[in-house]
Amino acid sequence: MSSTIAPRPPAPAAPLLALLIPALGISQVLNWGTLYYSLAVLAAPIQTALGFGPLITFGSFTLGMLLSGLVAPTFGRWIDHRGGRLIMAFGSLLAALSFVLLALASGPITFLLAWLVAGIAMAASLYEAAFATLHQLFPVHYRRAVTMLTLIGGFASTLFWPLTLFLVEQSDWRSTALIFAGLHLLVGLPIHALLLPKREPVSSSPVVKANAVPVTSQRAYRWLLASFVAGTFVFAVFSSFMMVLLQSRGFTATDAVAIAALIGPMQVLGRTVEWSFGRQLSAMNIGKLAAAGLVLALALLLLAPGALAFGIGFALLYGSAAGVMTIVRGTVPLELFGQAQAGTLLGQMARPNFIAKALAPGVFALLLQWQMSPGNGLVMLLCLAAISLFCFLQASKPFATSPASS
């Protein structure tokens, strides 16, 4: 008696996953640490040497972030078409070039050019590109892969702020920039060019069902994008004005530093909890908890000014929400809209988030300059966090996948 046995699905590529996640984690620590976090330390010596003010220094970085948002959808489509190997290797080359240009900068034009090149490198090498690449390689284990990658990437600021300071103190900012360029060539480029598997080009035009509603025309897409942008604005403002906002609530400088120092470990803690218990909840439900956690964190700051216990509670909730939201931005869009053309979808959603991240500190600084108190600014951020939660809840409703009305 014979029977027909259906072929087994391919076994998970456990060895490849075990190799690539730590390697990509190292490259993400390098990319975030140099391209995004290092300027906080490099800014002072650069301004002293070149005679720049903060406007040119951080304005150039902002323009680089804006350019990153503009090109992110293009890189997403290219990753869908050709895989992440070429794009991420290209990102490493551009990152190296940007730091060579920075080391050679003698005026505002060269300095601006360096950060414009860095902005393109960000779009080709930071989380959005890495997530799209992971989805192609491990679609079944994608969410777990994203969580593991962000667990490693979360140490970028912890490692590179003190490392950048050490290098500047031991040499100077130009030598530090050249060292960063060398790291991208000797570490980041080999990881992306040699370890990521080669992929044959595929059609960049997905097969669309008849009468299918385009993702960008669905209400859920609009709600989710609004939620991400509002949340990104809040996180970006706190990244730049954490000490100002904490001290405006009555915390001493010492307590404010202690509270701020807890946020990085709380981000890792949040991702660890997601890793441990995330299987029991969908990515959408994890996102609801993270969005609600951000609202509660800001409410704690407003309700109990100067109380250290509430400040620690704020750090726990805020840090965990920030850590988990990185995972949510990479997983919820695919859970809601399907996993075809993941790079294109993630790139489309990355554009307004890059723009919000770039503009938020400057907008908030202008509001403070126009006589808005930090306390009222915190109220505004709480309202934005509540809007982010509301929009996220709307995106999860069944009706949200219907066509958006004009």
ABEGO torsion letter per residue (X at the ends): XBBBBBBBBBBBBAAAAAAAAAAAAAAAAAAAAAAAAAAAAAAAAAAAAAGBBAAAAAAAAAAAAAAAAAAAAAAAAAAAAAEAAAAAAAAAAAAAAAAAAAAABABAAAAAAAAAAAAAAAAAABAAAAAAAAAAABAAAAAAAAAAAAAAAAAAAAAAAAAAAAAAAABBAAAAAAAAAAAAAAAAAAAAAAABBBBBBBBABBBBBBGBBBAAABAAAAAAAAAAAAAAAAAAAAAAAAAAAAAAAGBBAAAAAAAAAAAAAAAAAAAAAAAAAAAABBAAAAAAAAAAAAAAAAAAAAABBGBAAAAAAAAAAAAAAAAAAAAAAAAAAAAAAEABGAAAAAAAAAAAAAAAAAAAAAAAAAAAAAGBBAAAAAAAAAAAAAAAAAAAAAAABAAAABBBBX
